[in-house]
Amino acid sequence: MELVQRILQHPKYKEYLKLNAEAEKDRKFCCHNLQHALDVARVAYIISLENSYNLSKEIIYITALLHDIAKWKQYSEKTDHAEAGAVLAEGILRDIGVQDKDIEMIKDAIKNHRRKDEKVSDLNKVLYDADKSCRICVECEAINECKRFKDGKKPALFY
């Protein structure tokens, strides 16, 4: 997974993670750090295997690592972090040598990772499901204030 290693060493990736950490330093809710990205990657890969999707492990990991890189922009500029993240991800993807067809697929999954829609690619599906299921909400002390459960539904450990 050479491309994954290149992302982890990429200066812009490191900068975006640092900006996320600074923006979330006092956040009592879930954070958008490397641990979250790796959790999403692992769960997305499992979902892909369980559903017999024909997705590359490396593409899944690349997408998961990059899916929240613009969370800091949401806080500072009130922009949609998914859409902004797709834009930021493109530069990193081109720098590390990802093929154009894969760049478009990855950007689409990042851009739409907050939307559940049955008419999307398998990569979109695994990213959405993994992102929602890798948080351990049942242990969170701020769960009563979390907007994810504003409808009154109880959190599930697995979705």
Buried (B, 14 or more C-beta within 10 A) or exposed (E): EEBBEBBBEBEBBEEBBEBBBEBBEEBEBBBBBBEBBBBBBBBBBBBBEEEEBEBBBBBBBBBBBBBBBBBBBBBEEEBBBBBBBBBBBBEBBEBBEBEEEBBBBBBBBBBBBBEEEEEBBBBBBBBBBBBBBBBEBEEBEEBEEBEBBEEEEEBEEEE
